[in-house]
Amino acid sequence: MLLIDTKEFQRVLERKRMELLSASLRREEIAIEVTADEMDRIQQQLSREVVVRNLDQTSRLLRSVKAALDRIDDEIFGVCLRCEEPIHPKRLKAIPWASHCVACQEILDREHASEDDGPLGFAA
């Protein structure tokens, strides 16, 4: 089994958690301003959609980081949740919140991509 320093990963994950928490607090860009100009309204709507998408991504990443911190507490950090084999330390250094080894993540990504495809192979 590959040995990893969970204390260092815990420090990295805690820093990332704090960074994501502060980013998720900045929601003023979602505010709806009343404007008479149609182009301004369209631009504001597009800007809000981008901000909402970014907040959604931040929220998902924050959940992944918290889950990784929980795995450290449960002493299962660095173990693939699918195959239960060790996750290579290089992968953890690149993505400390990784919950799957590369092989299992590729399988999950393919399964997720096929769920998104419509009947003709196009995204729904």
Secondary structure, DSSP 8 states (H G I E B T S, - for coil): -----HHHHHHHHHHHHHHHHHHHT--GGG-----S-HHHHHHHHHHHHHHHHHHHHHHHHHHHHHHHHHHHHTT-TTB-TTT--B--HHHHHH-TT--S-HHHHHHHHHHHHHHHB-TTSSB-
